[in-house]
Amino acid sequence: MHDEEPDTFVYKTWPEKFSDMLGEIGVDSEAKEIGTDDVELGDYYSRYFAQTPRMVTNRGCIGVKDSNIDVVQIIQKG
């Protein structure tokens, strides 16, 4: 490694990364643990339509403070 590069890397989950990005633009938010919010319990898409994906991965939730939006769920299609 070069002298300018750090020796350790801090692992961040997707909610932590998005919460940091929102903080940079002035939005107060907090990353939640995966599987702890009620939003994550239900189905993500309807199975009745052909163009909806079958495999959806839950990546976690972000709680947004001082906004009309309570929770933002991060999902991955594929």
Sequence and secondary structure as in RCSB ss.txt:
>XXXX:A:sequence
MHDEEPDTFVYKTWPEKFSDMLGEIGVDSEAKEIGTDDVELGDYYSRYFAQTPRMVTNRGCIGVKDSNIDVVQII
QKG
>XXXX:A:secstr
  TTS S      HHHHHHHHHHHTT  EEEE TT SGGGGS SS SSSTTS S EEEEEEEEESSSS  EEEEE
EE 
